[in-house]
């Protein structure tokens, strides 16, 4: 969970400095690293982002180990990261970045509360 927390801290700094697209991208990575840690705690490892996102839904959200809306948060953050990293400059604004930061905080808190989530990932 260390990478998740560091990415979230970086996202907050980027947001404060007005780098909204970069903040949104880092917020996604915070969620991605948390999802990876939760899956790793269950002996599951994936190399592709889409596989991690799908497995998070299948292994954690669908069985109710985490609130189902967290999978939607991860899916939406993935899409926003695509727009942030590959879209036109200014494609991600202040409101979108603020929303994904708030969601990332909730996501990381929920995953960190899972007993099987390694805290050092």
Biopython code that builds the backbone (N, CA, C, O; Angstrom):
import numpy as np
from Bio.PDB.StructureBuilder import StructureBuilder

atoms = [
    (1, "UNK", "N", (0.822, -1.205, 0.000)),
    (1, "UNK", "CA", (0.000, 0.000, 0.000)),
    (1, "UNK", "C", (0.860, 1.261, 0.000)),
    (1, "UNK", "O", (0.347, 2.370, -0.143)),
    (2, "UNK", "N", (2.155, 1.085, 0.160)),
    (2, "UNK", "CA", (3.036, 2.249, 0.169)),
    (2, "UNK", "C", (2.994, 3.035, -1.131)),
    (2, "UNK", "O", (2.939, 4.265, -1.114)),
    (3, "UNK", "N", (3.019, 2.325, -2.267)),
    (3, "UNK", "CA", (2.940, 3.014, -3.561)),
    (3, "UNK", "C", (1.611, 3.744, -3.718)),
    (3, "UNK", "O", (1.560, 4.834, -4.288)),
    (4, "UNK", "N", (0.549, 3.148, -3.218)),
    (4, "UNK", "CA", (-0.769, 3.783, -3.302)),
    (4, "UNK", "C", (-0.788, 5.082, -2.509)),
    (4, "UNK", "O", (-1.261, 6.111, -2.992)),
    (5, "UNK", "N", (-0.272, 5.024, -1.295)),
    (5, "UNK", "CA", (-0.268, 6.227, -0.453)),
    (5, "UNK", "C", (0.645, 7.318, -1.016)),
    (5, "UNK", "O", (0.302, 8.500, -0.976)),
    (6, "UNK", "N", (1.793, 6.926, -1.535)),
    (6, "UNK", "CA", (2.701, 7.918, -2.129)),
    (6, "UNK", "C", (2.098, 8.541, -3.383)),
    (6, "UNK", "O", (2.231, 9.744, -3.605)),
    (7, "UNK", "N", (1.445, 7.739, -4.189)),
    (7, "UNK", "CA", (0.798, 8.276, -5.392)),
    (7, "UNK", "C", (-0.321, 9.234, -5.025)),
    (7, "UNK", "O", (-0.508, 10.254, -5.689)),
    (8, "UNK", "N", (-1.062, 8.919, -3.979)),
    (8, "UNK", "CA", (-2.126, 9.813, -3.532)),
    (8, "UNK", "C", (-1.541, 11.126, -3.021)),
    (8, "UNK", "O", (-2.076, 12.197, -3.310)),
    (9, "UNK", "N", (-0.454, 11.052, -2.267)),
    (9, "UNK", "CA", (0.198, 12.274, -1.783)),
    (9, "UNK", "C", (0.698, 13.117, -2.953)),
    (9, "UNK", "O", (0.559, 14.340, -2.941)),
    (10, "UNK", "N", (1.275, 12.474, -3.955)),
    (10, "UNK", "CA", (1.740, 13.196, -5.144)),
    (10, "UNK", "C", (0.566, 13.826, -5.879)),
    (10, "UNK", "O", (0.672, 14.952, -6.366)),
    (11, "UNK", "N", (-0.546, 13.116, -5.964)),
    (11, "UNK", "CA", (-1.739, 13.655, -6.627)),
    (11, "UNK", "C", (-2.229, 14.912, -5.921)),
    (11, "UNK", "O", (-2.620, 15.883, -6.570)),
    (12, "UNK", "N", (-2.209, 14.892, -4.605)),
    (12, "UNK", "CA", (-2.632, 16.079, -3.844)),
    (12, "UNK", "C", (-1.721, 17.273, -4.130)),
    (12, "UNK", "O", (-2.197, 18.391, -4.328)),
    (13, "UNK", "N", (-0.419, 17.030, -4.150)),
    (13, "UNK", "CA", (0.534, 18.107, -4.450)),
    (13, "UNK", "C", (0.309, 18.663, -5.854)),
    (13, "UNK", "O", (0.279, 19.879, -6.048)),
    (14, "UNK", "N", (0.155, 17.791, -6.809)),
    (14, "UNK", "CA", (-0.075, 18.227, -8.189)),
    (14, "UNK", "C", (-1.370, 19.026, -8.300)),
    (14, "UNK", "O", (-1.428, 20.027, -9.014)),
    (15, "UNK", "N", (-2.396, 18.587, -7.600)),
    (15, "UNK", "CA", (-3.674, 19.301, -7.618)),
    (15, "UNK", "C", (-3.502, 20.709, -7.047)),
    (15, "UNK", "O", (-3.967, 21.687, -7.633)),
    (16, "UNK", "N", (-2.832, 20.801, -5.903)),
    (16, "UNK", "CA", (-2.624, 22.111, -5.267)),
    (16, "UNK", "C", (-1.868, 23.078, -6.174)),
    (16, "UNK", "O", (-2.092, 24.288, -6.121)),
    (17, "UNK", "N", (-0.985, 22.549, -6.995)),
    (17, "UNK", "CA", (-0.194, 23.387, -7.901)),
    (17, "UNK", "C", (-0.917, 23.667, -9.223)),
    (17, "UNK", "O", (-0.397, 24.382, -10.079)),
    (18, "UNK", "N", (-2.106, 23.105, -9.382)),
    (18, "UNK", "CA", (-2.891, 23.372, -10.585)),
    (18, "UNK", "C", (-2.637, 22.434, -11.750)),
    (18, "UNK", "O", (-3.083, 22.701, -12.866)),
    (19, "UNK", "N", (-1.933, 21.350, -11.511)),
    (19, "UNK", "CA", (-1.674, 20.352, -12.553)),
    (19, "UNK", "C", (-2.762, 19.274, -12.487)),
    (19, "UNK", "O", (-2.523, 18.159, -12.023)),
    (20, "UNK", "N", (-3.944, 19.626, -12.955)),
    (20, "UNK", "CA", (-5.116, 18.786, -12.740)),
    (20, "UNK", "C", (-5.051, 17.456, -13.491)),
    (20, "UNK", "O", (-5.433, 16.422, -12.943)),
    (21, "UNK", "N", (-4.578, 17.471, -14.721)),
    (21, "UNK", "CA", (-4.476, 16.219, -15.478)),
    (21, "UNK", "C", (-3.482, 15.269, -14.815)),
    (21, "UNK", "O", (-3.748, 14.073, -14.690)),
    (22, "UNK", "N", (-2.346, 15.801, -14.393)),
    (22, "UNK", "CA", (-1.347, 14.960, -13.731)),
    (22, "UNK", "C", (-1.856, 14.470, -12.374)),
    (22, "UNK", "O", (-1.570, 13.343, -11.972)),
    (23, "UNK", "N", (-2.603, 15.312, -11.675)),
    (23, "UNK", "CA", (-3.193, 14.907, -10.397)),
    (23, "UNK", "C", (-4.175, 13.763, -10.603)),
    (23, "UNK", "O", (-4.182, 12.801, -9.835)),
    (24, "UNK", "N", (-5.000, 13.864, -11.632)),
    (24, "UNK", "CA", (-5.973, 12.807, -11.924)),
    (24, "UNK", "C", (-5.266, 11.503, -12.279)),
    (24, "UNK", "O", (-5.675, 10.429, -11.839)),
    (25, "UNK", "N", (-4.216, 11.600, -13.067)),
    (25, "UNK", "CA", (-3.460, 10.412, -13.444)),
    (25, "UNK", "C", (-2.842, 9.745, -12.215)),
    (25, "UNK", "O", (-2.920, 8.525, -12.068)),
    (26, "UNK", "N", (-2.234, 10.531, -11.341)),
    (26, "UNK", "CA", (-1.634, 9.991, -10.120)),
    (26, "UNK", "C", (-2.693, 9.398, -9.201)),
    (26, "UNK", "O", (-2.446, 8.384, -8.549)),
    (27, "UNK", "N", (-3.874, 10.018, -9.140)),
    (27, "UNK", "CA", (-4.954, 9.482, -8.311)),
    (27, "UNK", "C", (-5.376, 8.107, -8.822)),
    (27, "UNK", "O", (-5.633, 7.196, -8.034)),
    (28, "UNK", "N", (-5.444, 7.962, -10.147)),
    (28, "UNK", "CA", (-5.742, 6.641, -10.708)),
    (28, "UNK", "C", (-4.676, 5.640, -10.264)),
    (28, "UNK", "O", (-5.002, 4.541, -9.813)),
    (29, "UNK", "N", (-3.407, 6.017, -10.391)),
    (29, "UNK", "CA", (-2.343, 5.089, -10.013)),
    (29, "UNK", "C", (-2.413, 4.736, -8.528)),
    (29, "UNK", "O", (-2.082, 3.614, -8.147)),
    (30, "UNK", "N", (-2.832, 5.663, -7.698)),
    (30, "UNK", "CA", (-3.018, 5.361, -6.279)),
    (30, "UNK", "C", (-4.047, 4.245, -6.112)),
    (30, "UNK", "O", (-3.842, 3.307, -5.342)),
    (31, "UNK", "N", (-5.146, 4.360, -6.839)),
    (31, "UNK", "CA", (-6.183, 3.331, -6.781)),
    (31, "UNK", "C", (-5.687, 2.017, -7.380)),
    (31, "UNK", "O", (-5.941, 0.943, -6.836)),
    (32, "UNK", "N", (-4.988, 2.111, -8.486)),
    (32, "UNK", "CA", (-4.452, 0.923, -9.153)),
    (32, "UNK", "C", (-3.508, 0.156, -8.218)),
    (32, "UNK", "O", (-3.619, -1.063, -8.085)),
    (33, "UNK", "N", (-2.586, 0.868, -7.577)),
    (33, "UNK", "CA", (-1.647, 0.207, -6.669)),
    (33, "UNK", "C", (-2.371, -0.414, -5.475)),
    (33, "UNK", "O", (-1.990, -1.490, -5.012)),
    (34, "UNK", "N", (-3.399, 0.247, -4.979)),
    (34, "UNK", "CA", (-4.182, -0.321, -3.878)),
    (34, "UNK", "C", (-4.898, -1.589, -4.333)),
    (34, "UNK", "O", (-4.919, -2.586, -3.610)),
    (35, "UNK", "N", (-5.481, -1.552, -5.525)),
    (35, "UNK", "CA", (-6.156, -2.735, -6.068)),
    (35, "UNK", "C", (-5.160, -3.878, -6.248)),
    (35, "UNK", "O", (-5.457, -5.027, -5.920)),
    (36, "UNK", "N", (-3.989, -3.557, -6.765)),
    (36, "UNK", "CA", (-2.934, -4.562, -6.933)),
    (36, "UNK", "C", (-2.571, -5.202, -5.597)),
    (36, "UNK", "O", (-2.427, -6.421, -5.508)),
    (37, "UNK", "N", (-2.423, -4.384, -4.567)),
    (37, "UNK", "CA", (-2.070, -4.892, -3.241)),
    (37, "UNK", "C", (-3.154, -5.815, -2.703)),
    (37, "UNK", "O", (-2.857, -6.868, -2.139)),
    (38, "UNK", "N", (-4.408, -5.417, -2.878)),
    (38, "UNK", "CA", (-5.514, -6.245, -2.391)),
    (38, "UNK", "C", (-5.541, -7.592, -3.103)),
    (38, "UNK", "O", (-5.775, -8.626, -2.478)),
    (39, "UNK", "N", (-5.304, -7.576, -4.394)),
    (39, "UNK", "CA", (-5.298, -8.826, -5.157)),
    (39, "UNK", "C", (-4.084, -9.677, -4.804)),
    (39, "UNK", "O", (-4.187, -10.900, -4.700)),
    (40, "UNK", "N", (-2.949, -9.039, -4.622)),
    (40, "UNK", "CA", (-1.739, -9.757, -4.236)),
    (40, "UNK", "C", (-1.932, -10.448, -2.887)),
    (40, "UNK", "O", (-1.422, -11.546, -2.665)),
    (41, "UNK", "N", (-2.667, -9.797, -1.996)),
    (41, "UNK", "CA", (-2.978, -10.394, -0.703)),
    (41, "UNK", "C", (-3.800, -11.663, -0.816)),
    (41, "UNK", "O", (-3.886, -12.444, 0.132)),
    (42, "UNK", "N", (-4.397, -11.864, -1.966)),
    (42, "UNK", "CA", (-5.171, -13.071, -2.242)),
    (42, "UNK", "C", (-4.430, -14.005, -3.192)),
    (42, "UNK", "O", (-5.009, -14.950, -3.728)),
    (43, "UNK", "N", (-3.143, -13.731, -3.394)),
    (43, "UNK", "CA", (-2.333, -14.587, -4.250)),
    (43, "UNK", "C", (-2.534, -14.365, -5.734)),
    (43, "UNK", "O", (-2.177, -15.224, -6.541)),
    (44, "UNK", "N", (-3.101, -13.222, -6.110)),
    (44, "UNK", "CA", (-3.381, -12.928, -7.517)),
    (44, "UNK", "C", (-2.493, -11.796, -8.001)),
    (44, "UNK", "O", (-2.356, -10.770, -7.334)),
    (45, "UNK", "N", (-1.894, -11.989, -9.162)),
    (45, "UNK", "CA", (-1.012, -10.972, -9.733)),
    (45, "UNK", "C", (-1.278, -10.871, -11.228)),
    (45, "UNK", "O", (-1.426, -11.882, -11.914)),
    (46, "UNK", "N", (-1.337, -9.639, -11.723)),
    (46, "UNK", "CA", (-1.633, -9.394, -13.132)),
    (46, "UNK", "C", (-0.672, -8.344, -13.671)),
    (46, "UNK", "O", (-0.234, -7.458, -12.937)),
    (47, "UNK", "N", (-0.346, -8.447, -14.956)),
    (47, "UNK", "CA", (0.599, -7.502, -15.545)),
    (47, "UNK", "C", (-0.091, -6.339, -16.251)),
    (47, "UNK", "O", (0.524, -5.290, -16.446)),
    (48, "UNK", "N", (-1.343, -6.500, -16.635)),
    (48, "UNK", "CA", (-2.041, -5.440, -17.376)),
    (48, "UNK", "C", (-3.013, -4.691, -16.472)),
    (48, "UNK", "O", (-3.647, -5.274, -15.592)),
    (49, "UNK", "N", (-3.112, -3.400, -16.708)),
    (49, "UNK", "CA", (-4.033, -2.575, -15.932)),
    (49, "UNK", "C", (-5.461, -3.086, -16.061)),
    (49, "UNK", "O", (-6.179, -3.176, -15.065)),
    (50, "UNK", "N", (-5.879, -3.421, -17.277)),
    (50, "UNK", "CA", (-7.253, -3.885, -17.480)),
    (50, "UNK", "C", (-7.520, -5.175, -16.712)),
    (50, "UNK", "O", (-8.633, -5.390, -16.232)),
    (51, "UNK", "N", (-6.519, -6.026, -16.594)),
    (51, "UNK", "CA", (-6.685, -7.272, -15.840)),
    (51, "UNK", "C", (-6.839, -6.992, -14.351)),
    (51, "UNK", "O", (-7.646, -7.638, -13.682)),
    (52, "UNK", "N", (-6.079, -6.041, -13.826)),
    (52, "UNK", "CA", (-6.202, -5.659, -12.415)),
    (52, "UNK", "C", (-7.586, -5.083, -12.150)),
    (52, "UNK", "O", (-8.233, -5.442, -11.166)),
    (53, "UNK", "N", (-8.038, -4.197, -13.019)),
    (53, "UNK", "CA", (-9.350, -3.568, -12.849)),
    (53, "UNK", "C", (-10.451, -4.625, -12.876)),
    (53, "UNK", "O", (-11.343, -4.616, -12.027)),
    (54, "UNK", "N", (-10.393, -5.535, -13.847)),
    (54, "UNK", "CA", (-11.407, -6.587, -13.954)),
    (54, "UNK", "C", (-11.375, -7.519, -12.744)),
    (54, "UNK", "O", (-12.422, -7.872, -12.202)),
    (55, "UNK", "N", (-10.180, -7.914, -12.324)),
    (55, "UNK", "CA", (-10.054, -8.822, -11.183)),
    (55, "UNK", "C", (-10.529, -8.168, -9.895)),
    (55, "UNK", "O", (-11.108, -8.842, -9.043)),
    (56, "UNK", "N", (-10.298, -6.871, -9.736)),
    (56, "UNK", "CA", (-10.787, -6.171, -8.548)),
    (56, "UNK", "C", (-12.308, -6.284, -8.472)),
    (56, "UNK", "O", (-12.866, -6.550, -7.407)),
    (57, "UNK", "N", (-12.965, -6.081, -9.596)),
    (57, "UNK", "CA", (-14.418, -6.211, -9.617)),
    (57, "UNK", "C", (-14.874, -7.627, -9.314)),
    (57, "UNK", "O", (-15.778, -7.839, -8.506)),
    (58, "UNK", "N", (-14.250, -8.584, -9.959)),
    (58, "UNK", "CA", (-14.633, -9.987, -9.828)),
    (58, "UNK", "C", (-14.326, -10.556, -8.440)),
    (58, "UNK", "O", (-15.155, -11.252, -7.854)),
    (59, "UNK", "N", (-13.138, -10.259, -7.922)),
    (59, "UNK", "CA", (-12.665, -10.893, -6.686)),
    (59, "UNK", "C", (-13.048, -10.149, -5.410)),
    (59, "UNK", "O", (-13.158, -10.758, -4.346)),
    (60, "UNK", "N", (-13.251, -8.841, -5.510)),
    (60, "UNK", "CA", (-13.474, -8.047, -4.300)),
    (60, "UNK", "C", (-14.831, -7.349, -4.269)),
    (60, "UNK", "O", (-15.531, -7.400, -3.258)),
    (61, "UNK", "N", (-15.204, -6.704, -5.359)),
    (61, "UNK", "CA", (-16.461, -5.950, -5.348)),
    (61, "UNK", "C", (-17.672, -6.868, -5.481)),
    (61, "UNK", "O", (-18.625, -6.755, -4.710)),
    (62, "UNK", "N", (-17.640, -7.770, -6.447)),
    (62, "UNK", "CA", (-18.796, -8.645, -6.678)),
    (62, "UNK", "C", (-19.138, -9.501, -5.459)),
    (62, "UNK", "O", (-20.317, -9.623, -5.127)),
    (63, "UNK", "N", (-18.156, -10.099, -4.781)),
    (63, "UNK", "CA", (-18.491, -10.876, -3.582)),
    (63, "UNK", "C", (-18.791, -10.030, -2.342)),
    (63, "UNK", "O", (-19.127, -10.573, -1.289)),
    (64, "UNK", "N", (-18.672, -8.705, -2.461)),
    (64, "UNK", "CA", (-19.018, -7.830, -1.349)),
    (64, "UNK", "C", (-17.915, -7.594, -0.334)),
    (64, "UNK", "O", (-18.188, -7.116, 0.767)),
    (65, "UNK", "N", (-16.677, -7.917, -0.676)),
    (65, "UNK", "CA", (-15.572, -7.671, 0.250)),
    (65, "UNK", "C", (-15.253, -6.184, 0.362)),
    (65, "UNK", "O", (-14.746, -5.719, 1.383)),
    (66, "UNK", "N", (-15.556, -5.451, -0.697)),
    (66, "UNK", "CA", (-15.492, -3.985, -0.694)),
    (66, "UNK", "C", (-16.799, -3.490, -1.299)),
    (66, "UNK", "O", (-17.446, -4.231, -2.040)),
    (67, "UNK", "N", (-17.203, -2.261, -1.004)),
    (67, "UNK", "CA", (-18.422, -1.734, -1.616)),
    (67, "UNK", "C", (-18.324, -1.769, -3.146)),
    (67, "UNK", "O", (-17.287, -1.430, -3.717)),
    (68, "UNK", "N", (-19.400, -2.177, -3.794)),
    (68, "UNK", "CA", (-19.409, -2.353, -5.248)),
    (68, "UNK", "C", (-19.070, -1.073, -5.998)),
    (68, "UNK", "O", (-18.485, -1.126, -7.079)),
    (69, "UNK", "N", (-19.434, 0.083, -5.433)),
    (69, "UNK", "CA", (-19.168, 1.328, -6.156)),
    (69, "UNK", "C", (-17.673, 1.606, -6.305)),
    (69, "UNK", "O", (-17.280, 2.413, -7.147)),
    (70, "UNK", "N", (-16.843, 0.958, -5.507)),
    (70, "UNK", "CA", (-15.401, 1.167, -5.639)),
    (70, "UNK", "C", (-14.877, 0.632, -6.972)),
    (70, "UNK", "O", (-13.921, 1.170, -7.529)),
    (71, "UNK", "N", (-15.502, -0.420, -7.474)),
    (71, "UNK", "CA", (-15.101, -0.913, -8.794)),
    (71, "UNK", "C", (-15.432, 0.128, -9.860)),
    (71, "UNK", "O", (-14.638, 0.345, -10.776)),
    (72, "UNK", "N", (-16.585, 0.768, -9.754)),
    (72, "UNK", "CA", (-16.954, 1.834, -10.691)),
    (72, "UNK", "C", (-15.967, 2.993, -10.570)),
    (72, "UNK", "O", (-15.571, 3.575, -11.580)),
    (73, "UNK", "N", (-15.570, 3.330, -9.353)),
    (73, "UNK", "CA", (-14.573, 4.391, -9.160)),
    (73, "UNK", "C", (-13.281, 4.057, -9.913)),
    (73, "UNK", "O", (-12.695, 4.916, -10.572)),
    (74, "UNK", "N", (-12.851, 2.811, -9.806)),
    (74, "UNK", "CA", (-11.616, 2.392, -10.465)),
    (74, "UNK", "C", (-11.762, 2.441, -11.983)),
    (74, "UNK", "O", (-10.856, 2.896, -12.681)),
    (75, "UNK", "N", (-12.890, 1.978, -12.490)),
    (75, "UNK", "CA", (-13.150, 2.038, -13.935)),
    (75, "UNK", "C", (-13.151, 3.479, -14.434)),
    (75, "UNK", "O", (-12.533, 3.792, -15.452)),
    (76, "UNK", "N", (-13.844, 4.348, -13.717)),
    (76, "UNK", "CA", (-13.909, 5.757, -14.117)),
    (76, "UNK", "C", (-12.538, 6.423, -14.043)),
    (76, "UNK", "O", (-12.184, 7.222, -14.911)),
    (77, "UNK", "N", (-11.772, 6.096, -13.012)),
    (77, "UNK", "CA", (-10.433, 6.671, -12.870)),
    (77, "UNK", "C", (-9.517, 6.190, -13.993)),
    (77, "UNK", "O", (-8.677, 6.946, -14.482)),
    (78, "UNK", "N", (-9.680, 4.939, -14.398)),
    (78, "UNK", "CA", (-8.902, 4.414, -15.526)),
    (78, "UNK", "C", (-9.190, 5.222, -16.789)),
    (78, "UNK", "O", (-8.269, 5.611, -17.507)),
    (79, "UNK", "N", (-10.467, 5.472, -17.055)),
    (79, "UNK", "CA", (-10.846, 6.267, -18.230)),
    (79, "UNK", "C", (-10.305, 7.689, -18.135)),
    (79, "UNK", "O", (-9.817, 8.237, -19.123)),
    (80, "UNK", "N", (-10.392, 8.282, -16.955)),
    (80, "UNK", "CA", (-9.896, 9.641, -16.764)),
    (80, "UNK", "C", (-8.375, 9.693, -16.930)),
    (80, "UNK", "O", (-7.840, 10.663, -17.468)),
    (81, "UNK", "N", (-7.693, 8.665, -16.475)),
    (81, "UNK", "CA", (-6.240, 8.598, -16.658)),
    (81, "UNK", "C", (-5.884, 8.547, -18.138)),
    (81, "UNK", "O", (-4.917, 9.175, -18.569)),
    (82, "UNK", "N", (-6.652, 7.809, -18.908)),
    (82, "UNK", "CA", (-6.421, 7.765, -20.355)),
    (82, "UNK", "C", (-6.552, 9.163, -20.955)),
    (82, "UNK", "O", (-5.726, 9.586, -21.763)),
    (83, "UNK", "N", (-7.603, 9.871, -20.547)),
    (83, "UNK", "CA", (-7.820, 11.228, -21.038)),
    (83, "UNK", "C", (-6.708, 12.158, -20.549)),
    (83, "UNK", "O", (-6.232, 13.011, -21.298)),
    (84, "UNK", "N", (-6.302, 11.990, -19.308)),
    (84, "UNK", "CA", (-5.247, 12.829, -18.725)),
    (84, "UNK", "C", (-3.923, 12.647, -19.445)),
    (84, "UNK", "O", (-3.247, 13.618, -19.784)),
    (85, "UNK", "N", (-3.563, 11.398, -19.672)),
    (85, "UNK", "CA", (-2.252, 11.094, -20.233)),
    (85, "UNK", "C", (-2.189, 11.236, -21.749)),
    (85, "UNK", "O", (-1.138, 11.561, -22.301)),
    (86, "UNK", "N", (-3.309, 10.992, -22.420)),
    (86, "UNK", "CA", (-3.273, 10.940, -23.881)),
    (86, "UNK", "C", (-4.205, 11.930, -24.564)),
    (86, "UNK", "O", (-4.170, 12.061, -25.788)),
    (87, "UNK", "N", (-5.032, 12.624, -23.801)),
    (87, "UNK", "CA", (-5.980, 13.569, -24.376)),
    (87, "UNK", "C", (-5.356, 14.928, -24.629)),
    (87, "UNK", "O", (-4.166, 15.146, -24.403)),
    (88, "UNK", "N", (-6.184, 15.821, -25.098)),
    (88, "UNK", "CA", (-5.736, 17.186, -25.384)),
    (88, "UNK", "C", (-5.389, 17.905, -24.085)),
    (88, "UNK", "O", (-5.982, 17.625, -23.044)),
    (89, "UNK", "N", (-4.434, 18.826, -24.141)),
    (89, "UNK", "CA", (-4.121, 19.627, -22.952)),
    (89, "UNK", "C", (-5.380, 20.327, -22.433)),
    (89, "UNK", "O", (-6.175, 20.856, -23.210)),
    (90, "UNK", "N", (-5.542, 20.320, -21.133)),
    (90, "UNK", "CA", (-6.715, 20.938, -20.524)),
    (90, "UNK", "C", (-7.956, 20.068, -20.548)),
    (90, "UNK", "O", (-9.039, 20.525, -20.180)),
    (91, "UNK", "N", (-7.816, 18.812, -20.980)),
    (91, "UNK", "CA", (-8.972, 17.915, -21.074)),
    (91, "UNK", "C", (-9.539, 17.565, -19.700)),
    (91, "UNK", "O", (-10.718, 17.231, -19.581)),
    (92, "UNK", "N", (-8.715, 17.640, -18.674)),
    (92, "UNK", "CA", (-9.154, 17.335, -17.310)),
    (92, "UNK", "C", (-9.091, 18.622, -16.501)),
    (92, "UNK", "O", (-8.042, 19.258, -16.391)),
    (93, "UNK", "N", (-10.230, 18.989, -15.942)),
    (93, "UNK", "CA", (-10.313, 20.229, -15.183)),
    (93, "UNK", "C", (-10.239, 20.024, -13.682)),
    (93, "UNK", "O", (-10.093, 18.908, -13.184)),
    (94, "UNK", "N", (-10.343, 21.137, -12.984)),
    (94, "UNK", "CA", (-10.260, 21.149, -11.520)),
    (94, "UNK", "C", (-11.297, 20.222, -10.882)),
    (94, "UNK", "O", (-10.966, 19.445, -9.987)),
    (95, "UNK", "N", (-12.548, 20.302, -11.339)),
    (95, "UNK", "CA", (-13.618, 19.514, -10.717)),
    (95, "UNK", "C", (-13.393, 18.019, -10.895)),
    (95, "UNK", "O", (-13.585, 17.240, -9.961)),
    (96, "UNK", "N", (-12.983, 17.621, -12.101)),
    (96, "UNK", "CA", (-12.724, 16.200, -12.341)),
    (96, "UNK", "C", (-11.572, 15.705, -11.476)),
    (96, "UNK", "O", (-11.639, 14.615, -10.906)),
    (97, "UNK", "N", (-10.530, 16.499, -11.382)),
    (97, "UNK", "CA", (-9.382, 16.106, -10.564)),
    (97, "UNK", "C", (-9.769, 16.020, -9.092)),
    (97, "UNK", "O", (-9.365, 15.086, -8.399)),
    (98, "UNK", "N", (-10.544, 16.980, -8.614)),
    (98, "UNK", "CA", (-10.978, 16.962, -7.212)),
    (98, "UNK", "C", (-11.824, 15.726, -6.929)),
    (98, "UNK", "O", (-11.672, 15.088, -5.887)),
    (99, "UNK", "N", (-12.713, 15.392, -7.857)),
    (99, "UNK", "CA", (-13.590, 14.234, -7.663)),
    (99, "UNK", "C", (-12.794, 12.935, -7.603)),
    (99, "UNK", "O", (-13.043, 12.095, -6.738)),
    (100, "UNK", "N", (-11.842, 12.765, -8.513)),
    (100, "UNK", "CA", (-11.082, 11.519, -8.514)),
    (100, "UNK", "C", (-10.160, 11.438, -7.298)),
    (100, "UNK", "O", (-9.885, 10.341, -6.812)),
    (101, "UNK", "N", (-9.685, 12.565, -6.805)),
    (101, "UNK", "CA", (-8.888, 12.558, -5.572)),
    (101, "UNK", "C", (-9.724, 12.086, -4.384)),
    (101, "UNK", "O", (-9.276, 11.261, -3.588)),
    (102, "UNK", "N", (-10.925, 12.609, -4.275)),
    (102, "UNK", "CA", (-11.821, 12.201, -3.188)),
    (102, "UNK", "C", (-12.127, 10.714, -3.276)),
    (102, "UNK", "O", (-12.127, 10.008, -2.267)),
    (103, "UNK", "N", (-12.387, 10.248, -4.488)),
    (103, "UNK", "CA", (-12.675, 8.829, -4.680)),
    (103, "UNK", "C", (-11.458, 7.969, -4.367)),
    (103, "UNK", "O", (-11.593, 6.888, -3.795)),
    (104, "UNK", "N", (-10.285, 8.433, -4.733)),
    (104, "UNK", "CA", (-9.064, 7.673, -4.451)),
    (104, "UNK", "C", (-8.843, 7.536, -2.947)),
    (104, "UNK", "O", (-8.432, 6.478, -2.469)),
    (105, "UNK", "N", (-9.115, 8.601, -2.208)),
    (105, "UNK", "CA", (-8.980, 8.535, -0.747)),
    (105, "UNK", "C", (-9.907, 7.474, -0.164)),
    (105, "UNK", "O", (-9.492, 6.678, 0.678)),
    (106, "UNK", "N", (-11.162, 7.464, -0.611)),
    (106, "UNK", "CA", (-12.127, 6.466, -0.139)),
    (106, "UNK", "C", (-11.690, 5.059, -0.539)),
    (106, "UNK", "O", (-11.767, 4.125, 0.259)),
    (107, "UNK", "N", (-11.240, 4.921, -1.760)),
    (107, "UNK", "CA", (-10.813, 3.628, -2.298)),
    (107, "UNK", "C", (-9.666, 3.054, -1.468)),
    (107, "UNK", "O", (-9.708, 1.895, -1.055)),
    (108, "UNK", "N", (-8.656, 3.863, -1.231)),
    (108, "UNK", "CA", (-7.476, 3.400, -0.491)),
    (108, "UNK", "C", (-7.835, 3.052, 0.947)),
    (108, "UNK", "O", (-7.342, 2.063, 1.488)),
    (109, "UNK", "N", (-8.683, 3.850, 1.565)),
    (109, "UNK", "CA", (-9.102, 3.552, 2.939)),
    (109, "UNK", "C", (-9.824, 2.213, 3.011)),
    (109, "UNK", "O", (-9.592, 1.431, 3.933)),
    (110, "UNK", "N", (-10.696, 1.945, 2.050)),
    (110, "UNK", "CA", (-11.444, 0.687, 2.045)),
    (110, "UNK", "C", (-10.523, -0.503, 1.816)),
    (110, "UNK", "O", (-10.656, -1.529, 2.483)),
    (111, "UNK", "N", (-9.598, -0.373, 0.886)),
    (111, "UNK", "CA", (-8.681, -1.474, 0.596)),
    (111, "UNK", "C", (-7.725, -1.703, 1.765)),
    (111, "UNK", "O", (-7.422, -2.847, 2.104)),
    (112, "UNK", "N", (-7.256, -0.636, 2.374)),
    (112, "UNK", "CA", (-6.343, -0.773, 3.514)),
    (112, "UNK", "C", (-7.012, -1.483, 4.685)),
    (112, "UNK", "O", (-6.333, -2.111, 5.498)),
    (113, "UNK", "N", (-8.325, -1.390, 4.775)),
    (113, "UNK", "CA", (-9.056, -2.037, 5.862)),
    (113, "UNK", "C", (-9.218, -3.542, 5.651)),
    (113, "UNK", "O", (-9.586, -4.259, 6.582)),
    (114, "UNK", "N", (-8.949, -4.025, 4.442)),
    (114, "UNK", "CA", (-9.035, -5.464, 4.187)),
    (114, "UNK", "C", (-7.900, -6.173, 4.921)),
    (114, "UNK", "O", (-6.752, -5.736, 4.830)),
    (115, "UNK", "N", (-8.183, -7.242, 5.636)),
    (115, "UNK", "CA", (-7.129, -7.906, 6.404)),
    (115, "UNK", "C", (-6.025, -8.519, 5.548)),
    (115, "UNK", "O", (-4.902, -8.683, 6.026)),
    (116, "UNK", "N", (-6.318, -8.858, 4.297)),
    (116, "UNK", "CA", (-5.324, -9.530, 3.457)),
    (116, "UNK", "C", (-4.490, -8.577, 2.616)),
    (116, "UNK", "O", (-3.638, -9.040, 1.858)),
    (117, "UNK", "N", (-4.696, -7.262, 2.715)),
    (117, "UNK", "CA", (-3.952, -6.325, 1.873)),
    (117, "UNK", "C", (-2.554, -6.093, 2.427)),
    (117, "UNK", "O", (-2.406, -5.590, 3.541)),
    (118, "UNK", "N", (-1.518, -6.455, 1.657)),
    (118, "UNK", "CA", (-0.161, -6.194, 2.134)),
    (118, "UNK", "C", (0.073, -4.693, 2.253)),
    (118, "UNK", "O", (-0.254, -3.942, 1.333)),
    (119, "UNK", "N", (0.617, -4.262, 3.341)),
    (119, "UNK", "CA", (0.796, -2.829, 3.577)),
    (119, "UNK", "C", (2.039, -2.273, 2.890)),
    (119, "UNK", "O", (2.185, -1.054, 2.804)),
    (120, "UNK", "N", (2.927, -3.112, 2.404)),
    (120, "UNK", "CA", (4.177, -2.626, 1.820)),
    (120, "UNK", "C", (4.158, -2.539, 0.300)),
    (120, "UNK", "O", (5.151, -2.106, -0.286)),
    (121, "UNK", "N", (3.088, -2.924, -0.357)),
    (121, "UNK", "CA", (3.038, -2.896, -1.830)),
    (121, "UNK", "C", (2.779, -1.489, -2.309)),
    (121, "UNK", "O", (2.701, -1.251, -3.514)),
]
sb = StructureBuilder()
sb.init_structure("model")
sb.init_model(0)
sb.init_chain("A")
sb.init_seg("    ")
for serial, (resi, resn, name, xyz) in enumerate(atoms, 1):
    if name == "N":
        sb.init_residue(resn, " ", resi, " ")
    sb.init_atom(name, np.array(xyz, "f"), 0.0, 1.0, " ", f" {name:<3s}", serial, name[0])
structure = sb.get_structure()
